[in-house]
Amino acid sequence: MSSSKDPLGSPKAPVEAVELDSLNRAPTRSTTAASGTEAVDNSATDTPADPLEASRALDASAPDGGWHAWSMVACCAMIGFWFVGVTYSWGVLQTTLVEQRLAPASTLAFVGSIAVSMLSVMAIINSRILTALGARNMAVIGTLFMSFSQIFASFTTRNIGGLFFTAGVMMGFGVGFSFMVISITPAQYFTTKRGTAVGVVYAAGGVGGAVISLGLEAGVRNLGLEWTFRLVGLVMLATCLPAAWFVRERTTVVRKEFVDWSLFRNLDFLVLFASGALATFPLFVPPFFLPLYAQSMHLSGTTGAVLVCVFNFSSAIGRIVTGFLSDRLLGPLNTLCTVLFITCISLLVLWPSSVSLAPLIVFVLVNGASSGGFFAIMPTVVNTIMGSQRMTVAFGMIVTGWTGGYLMGAPIAGYLLAAYGGQDRGIVAYRPAVFWAGGMAAGAALLVGFLRWRKSPHLMIKM
C-alpha cells in the first residue's frame, strides 16, 4: 500500500501501488543494471495521454528513504552548501569592493546577480544537459566551474570586467549546473518525504551562507580579498568534488524537446511561472544590501557580516520547516503561499521600521526564513502540480522565468538607493527599494493564493 497526494499536497485515501508496466499508456521504462537508474523513454509517444497517472506510478516505486536515498540527499546538500552559501554571501565581498571604490554598489550587485541569474538563463538547456550527461557528470562540471571561478576572480579584484566574467558568468555556469542537479535528483527518491528531503538539501545552502559569510569577513580582514577568493575556491573543490562524484539520478526522462509548449496552455503552470518570476525580484535584496544598510546605521562591517550570517542561518531553518509543513500540515501550495505572504509583510512592515539593531535582527530572521522557504518548496510544488514525468522540463521552464528577478532584482534596488541619495544619506534612502521589493512579493503571493483557491475554493487551509 502507498499513499498519494492531490495537487495541494493533502493526503488521499491509500491506494494500491500500480506497476508502471501495467499502464496501457505509460512510457516504456528500462533499468540500467550497473547504476540502477530507471530510464523513462517518451520517444514512443510525443505526449503521454495522462502524464500525472504515469508519474504517480513511477513515484510508487521510489524508495522514500533508506541509505541510498539519504546518501543522495547528503551529496546534494554538500553541493548546495557551497553554491547557495557563496552566492548569498556576495554582499560581504560587495561591501569590501565598494570601500575600495572599484565600482558603485548598483554595478557590483550585477556581478552577484549574474552568478545567480545564470541558473535561470540556462535552465531549459541545463534540463536537457542533465538528461544527456547524467547527474554525476553535470555535478562534477558544475563544481569545477564554481571552484575555478573563485580562484580566477582573485586575480581580477582591480578589474570590474574581469570580475564580471569570473565571479559572475563563470560562477553562474557552475551554479546553474549544480542547481539543476540538487533540485531534480533528491525528489526522485522520495514520495511522502519529498518536501523534507528537498528542504534538507536547501537548508544546507542556508547553513553554508551563515558559515561562509562570517568566513569571508574574517578572510578579508586577515588575509585580504585576493586570498579569500582563492581559499574559497580551493576548499570548495576539495569538498564538493567527492560529493558530486557519488550523485546518481534514479530516473532519467528521455525527451526530444527542450520546451514543452503544451504547458503554456495549462493555467496551473502559467500561474506558477508568473508567481515565480515576480517572487525572485526581492529575494536577493536583503542579503546583498544588509552590510551596506548596517553601515548606514553606523554599525561595523563585522556586524553587517553577522547579519548576513543570521539571514542565511534563518534561511536554513526556513527550508527545513517548509519541507515539514509541506509534507505533514499544509501541503505544498499552502506552504508556498504562506512563505510569500511572510516575505511580503517582512519587507513592507518590518524592514522599514528597523531603525535600530534589535528590530533589524527580527526582520533578518523572518525574511531569511521565508526567502529560504521559497527555494525549498518550489521543486516540490512543481513536482506535485505537473507530475514527476514532466518535472525536469517544467521546472527548467519555470526557473527560466526567474531570470529577470535574479538579474535585475538587486541592481534595481541599488539604482533606487542611488536615486534617493545613496547609503551616505542614511537608512531613509533604502525605503523606496524596500517598498518596491515588498510589492513584488505581494504580487507573487496573490497569484499563488489564486491558484490555491482555484484548486479548492471551498477549502483554503488543510485541516
C-alpha positions in Angstrom: 0.0 0.0 0.0 1.2 3.5 -0.6 -0.4 6.9 0.0 -0.8 9.5 -2.7 -1.3 13.2 -2.6 -3.6 15.5 -4.6 -2.0 18.6 -6.3 -2.4 20.5 -3.0 -0.4 18.0 -1.0 -3.4 16.8 1.0 -3.4 13.1 1.8 -5.9 11.0 0.0 -7.1 7.5 0.9 -4.5 4.9 0.5 -4.4 3.3 -3.0 -2.7 0.2 -4.3 0.7 0.8 -5.8 0.4 0.3 -9.6 3.3 -1.1 -11.6 4.3 1.3 -14.4 4.4 -1.5 -16.9 0.7 -2.2 -16.3 -0.4 1.2 -17.5 -1.6 1.0 -21.1 -0.5 4.5 -22.0 2.6 4.9 -19.8 6.0 5.5 -21.3 8.3 2.5 -21.5 10.9 2.0 -18.7 14.2 0.3 -18.7 16.7 -0.2 -15.8 20.4 0.0 -16.3 21.9 -2.8 -14.2 25.1 -1.0 -13.5 23.7 2.1 -12.0 20.1 1.1 -11.1 18.8 4.2 -13.0 15.4 3.9 -14.5 15.2 5.4 -17.9 11.7 6.6 -19.0 11.5 6.9 -22.7 9.0 9.4 -24.1 10.1 9.0 -27.7 7.5 6.4 -28.4 4.7 8.9 -27.8 5.2 12.6 -28.2 2.9 13.4 -25.3 1.6 10.8 -22.8 -2.2 10.7 -22.6 -2.1 11.1 -18.8 1.3 12.3 -17.6 0.1 12.6 -14.0 -1.1 9.0 -13.9 2.2 7.8 -15.3 4.1 10.0 -12.8 2.1 8.5 -9.9 3.0 5.0 -11.0 6.7 6.0 -11.3 6.7 7.6 -7.9 5.2 4.4 -6.4 8.5 2.6 -6.9 10.5 5.3 -5.2 12.3 4.0 -2.0 11.1 7.1 0.0 14.0 6.7 2.4 16.8 4.3 3.1 20.6 4.6 2.9 20.8 5.1 -0.9 18.2 7.8 -0.9 19.5 9.8 2.0 23.1 9.5 0.7 21.9 11.3 -2.4 20.5 14.0 -0.1 23.8 14.3 1.7 25.8 14.6 -1.5 23.4 17.2 -2.9 23.4 19.0 0.4 27.2 19.4 0.2 27.0 21.0 -3.2 24.1 23.2 -2.1 26.2 24.3 1.0 28.8 25.9 -1.3 26.8 27.3 -4.3 24.0 28.7 -2.2 26.4 29.9 0.5 28.8 31.7 -1.8 26.1 33.4 -3.8 24.1 34.5 -0.7 27.3 35.9 0.9 28.2 38.1 -2.1 27.1 41.2 -0.1 30.1 40.8 2.2 32.6 41.0 -0.7 30.5 43.7 -2.4 30.9 45.9 0.6 34.7 45.5 0.5 34.8 46.3 -3.2 32.6 49.4 -2.7 35.0 50.5 0.1 37.9 50.0 -2.4 36.0 52.2 -4.9 36.1 49.6 -7.6 32.5 50.4 -8.7 29.3 51.6 -7.1 27.0 49.2 -5.3 24.5 49.1 -8.1 27.2 47.9 -10.6 28.7 45.4 -8.2 25.3 44.0 -7.4 25.2 42.9 -11.1 28.2 40.6 -10.5 26.4 38.7 -7.8 23.1 38.8 -9.7 24.7 37.3 -12.9 26.1 34.4 -10.8 22.6 33.6 -9.7 20.7 34.6 -12.8 22.7 32.1 -15.0 20.8 29.3 -13.4 17.7 30.8 -14.8 19.1 31.8 -18.2 20.4 28.3 -18.8 17.6 26.4 -17.0 15.9 24.9 -20.1 19.3 24.0 -21.7 20.5 22.6 -18.4 17.5 20.4 -18.1 18.4 18.8 -21.4 22.1 18.6 -20.4 21.1 16.8 -17.2 19.3 14.2 -19.4 22.3 13.9 -21.7 25.2 13.9 -19.3 23.6 12.5 -16.1 23.6 13.9 -12.7 27.1 12.9 -11.7 28.9 14.4 -14.7 26.8 17.6 -14.5 27.6 18.0 -10.8 31.3 17.5 -11.4 31.4 20.0 -14.2 29.4 22.5 -12.1 31.9 22.1 -9.2 34.9 22.7 -11.4 33.3 25.9 -12.8 32.4 27.2 -9.4 35.8 26.4 -7.8 38.0 27.9 -10.6 35.7 30.9 -10.9 36.7 31.9 -7.3 40.4 31.2 -7.9 40.4 33.2 -11.1 38.4 36.0 -9.5 41.3 36.6 -7.1 43.3 38.0 -10.0 40.5 40.4 -11.1 39.7 42.3 -7.9 41.0 45.5 -9.6 39.2 45.0 -12.9 35.4 45.2 -12.9 35.2 43.5 -16.3 37.3 40.5 -15.2 35.2 40.3 -12.1 32.0 40.2 -14.2 33.4 37.2 -16.1 34.9 35.2 -13.3 32.7 35.8 -10.2 29.7 36.5 -12.4 29.5 34.5 -15.7 31.8 31.6 -14.8 30.4 31.2 -11.4 27.0 31.3 -12.9 27.6 28.3 -15.2 28.6 26.3 -12.2 25.7 27.5 -10.1 23.3 26.6 -13.0 24.6 23.1 -13.3 24.6 22.5 -9.6 21.2 23.9 -9.0 19.6 21.7 -11.6 21.2 18.6 -10.1 20.3 19.2 -6.5 16.7 20.3 -7.4 15.8 17.3 -9.5 17.8 14.4 -8.1 16.6 14.2 -4.4 13.0 14.4 -5.4 13.2 11.2 -7.5 14.0 9.1 -4.4 11.0 10.2 -2.2 7.2 10.5 -2.2 5.7 11.3 1.2 9.1 12.7 2.5 9.9 14.6 -0.7 9.4 18.1 0.8 11.6 17.2 3.8 14.4 15.8 1.6 14.5 18.8 -0.7 14.2 21.1 2.3 17.3 19.4 3.9 19.3 19.9 0.7 18.4 23.6 0.5 18.9 24.0 4.3 22.5 23.1 3.8 22.7 26.1 1.5 21.5 28.3 4.3 24.0 26.9 6.7 26.6 27.4 4.0 25.6 31.1 3.7 25.9 31.5 7.5 29.3 29.9 7.7 30.7 31.4 4.5 29.6 34.9 5.2 31.5 35.0 8.5 34.4 33.2 6.9 34.5 35.8 4.1 34.5 38.7 6.5 37.3 37.1 8.6 39.2 36.2 5.5 39.1 39.7 4.0 40.1 41.2 7.3 43.0 38.8 7.9 44.1 37.5 4.5 43.0 40.2 2.1 40.4 40.0 -0.6 42.5 38.1 -3.1 43.5 35.2 -0.9 39.9 35.0 0.4 38.7 34.2 -3.1 41.5 31.6 -3.6 40.8 29.9 -0.3 37.0 29.6 -1.1 37.8 28.1 -4.5 40.3 25.5 -3.1 38.1 24.4 -0.2 35.1 24.2 -2.5 37.0 22.0 -4.9 38.2 19.7 -2.1 34.8 19.2 -0.5 32.3 19.3 -3.4 34.1 17.2 -6.0 33.8 13.9 -4.0 30.1 14.7 -3.3 29.5 15.4 -7.0 31.1 12.1 -7.9 28.6 10.0 -6.0 25.4 11.7 -7.2 23.2 9.5 -9.2 19.7 10.1 -10.6 17.1 7.4 -10.1 15.1 8.0 -13.2 16.1 9.6 -16.5 13.3 11.0 -18.7 14.3 11.0 -22.3 12.7 13.8 -24.2 13.1 15.1 -27.7 12.2 18.8 -27.0 13.8 21.5 -24.8 10.5 23.1 -24.1 7.1 21.5 -23.7 5.0 24.2 -25.4 1.8 22.5 -24.3 2.4 23.6 -20.7 1.7 27.2 -21.7 -1.9 26.0 -22.3 -2.1 24.9 -18.7 -3.3 27.6 -16.3 -1.7 26.0 -13.3 1.7 26.1 -15.0 1.2 29.7 -16.1 0.4 30.9 -12.6 3.4 29.1 -11.2 5.5 30.6 -13.9 4.3 34.2 -13.3 4.4 33.9 -9.5 8.0 32.6 -9.5 9.0 35.4 -11.9 7.7 38.1 -9.5 8.9 36.4 -6.3 12.6 36.3 -7.3 12.9 40.1 -7.6 13.0 40.7 -3.9 14.8 37.6 -2.7 18.4 38.8 -3.0 17.8 42.4 -2.0 18.3 41.8 1.8 21.4 39.6 1.7 23.1 41.9 -0.9 22.3 45.1 0.9 22.3 44.2 4.6 26.0 45.0 5.1 25.6 48.5 3.4 22.4 49.1 5.4 24.3 48.3 8.6 27.0 50.8 7.6 24.2 53.4 7.1 23.1 52.7 10.7 26.7 53.4 11.7 27.3 49.7 12.6 30.6 47.9 12.0 31.5 45.8 9.0 31.6 42.8 11.2 28.0 43.5 12.3 27.0 43.6 8.7 28.6 40.2 8.1 26.9 38.8 11.2 23.5 40.0 9.9 24.1 38.1 6.6 25.1 35.1 8.7 21.9 35.3 10.7 19.9 35.7 7.5 21.4 32.6 6.0 21.1 30.6 9.2 17.4 31.6 9.4 17.1 30.6 5.7 18.4 27.1 6.6 15.8 26.8 9.3 13.1 28.0 7.0 14.0 25.5 4.3 13.6 22.6 6.8 10.4 23.9 8.4 9.0 24.5 4.9 9.6 20.8 4.0 7.9 19.7 7.2 4.9 21.9 6.7 4.5 20.8 3.1 4.7 17.1 4.0 2.8 17.0 7.3 0.5 20.0 7.8 -0.3 22.5 5.0 0.6 20.8 1.7 2.9 22.4 -1.0 0.7 25.2 -2.3 -0.5 26.4 1.1 3.2 26.4 2.2 4.3 28.4 -0.9 1.5 30.9 -0.4 2.5 31.3 3.3 6.2 31.9 2.7 5.4 34.5 0.0 3.0 36.3 2.3 5.5 36.4 5.1 8.2 37.7 2.7 5.8 40.5 1.7 5.0 41.5 5.3 8.6 41.5 6.4 9.6 43.8 3.5 6.6 46.2 3.8 6.4 46.4 7.6 9.5 45.0 9.4 12.4 46.4 7.4 11.1 50.0 7.0 10.6 50.1 10.8 14.1 48.7 11.6 15.8 51.8 12.8 18.0 50.1 15.4 19.8 46.7 15.6 17.1 44.8 17.6 14.2 45.2 15.1 16.7 44.7 12.2 17.6 41.3 13.6 13.9 40.4 13.8 13.5 41.4 10.2 16.5 39.3 9.2 15.2 36.2 11.0 11.7 36.5 9.5 12.8 37.4 5.9 15.6 34.9 5.9 13.3 32.0 6.9 10.6 32.9 4.3 13.1 33.5 1.5 14.8 30.2 2.1 11.4 28.5 2.2 10.6 29.7 -1.3 13.6 27.9 -2.8 13.0 24.8 -0.8 9.3 24.4 -1.7 9.3 25.3 -5.4 10.7 22.0 -6.7 8.1 20.1 -4.6 5.2 22.3 -5.8 6.2 21.9 -9.4 6.6 18.1 -9.0 3.2 17.9 -7.3 1.3 20.1 -9.8 3.0 19.0 -13.0 4.0 15.4 -12.1 7.3 13.6 -11.9 7.3 12.7 -15.6 7.3 16.4 -16.7 9.2 17.7 -13.7 12.5 18.2 -15.4 11.2 20.2 -18.4 8.5 22.1 -16.4 10.9 23.0 -13.6 13.5 24.2 -16.2 10.9 26.4 -17.9 9.7 27.9 -14.6 13.3 28.6 -13.4 14.0 30.3 -16.8 11.2 32.7 -15.8 13.2 33.7 -12.8 15.9 35.3 -15.0 14.5 38.8 -14.7 14.3 38.7 -10.9 17.7 37.2 -10.4 19.4 39.5 -12.8 17.6 42.8 -12.1 16.2 42.5 -8.6 19.3 43.6 -6.6 20.5 46.1 -9.2 17.1 47.8 -9.4 17.3 48.1 -5.6 20.7 49.6 -6.0 19.6 52.1 -8.6 16.6 53.2 -6.3 19.1 53.5 -3.4 21.3 55.7 -5.5 18.4 57.8 -6.8 17.3 58.7 -3.3 20.7 59.7 -2.0 22.7 56.5 -1.6 24.0 54.9 1.5 25.6 58.1 2.7 22.1 59.6 3.2 21.2 57.0 5.9 18.6 54.4 6.1 15.8 56.6 4.8 17.3 56.2 1.3 16.7 52.4 1.3 12.9 52.7 1.8 11.9 53.1 -1.9 13.9 50.0 -2.8 12.4 48.1 0.2 8.8 49.0 -0.7 9.4 48.1 -4.3 10.7 44.7 -3.3 7.7 44.2 -1.0 5.3 45.0 -3.7 6.8 42.3 -6.0 6.5 39.8 -3.2 2.8 40.8 -2.6 2.0 40.2 -6.3 3.6 36.7 -6.2 1.6 35.8 -3.0 -1.6 36.9 -4.6 -1.0 34.7 -7.7 -0.3 31.6 -5.6 -3.3 32.4 -3.5 -5.4 32.5 -6.6 -4.0 29.1 -7.7 -4.8 27.6 -4.3 -8.3 29.0 -4.4 -8.7 27.6 -7.9 -7.7 24.2 -6.8 -10.0 24.1 -3.9 -12.2 27.2 -3.5 -14.1 25.7 -0.6 -11.1 24.8 1.5 -8.1 27.2 1.7 -6.5 25.5 4.7 -5.9 21.8 5.0 -7.5 20.7 8.3 
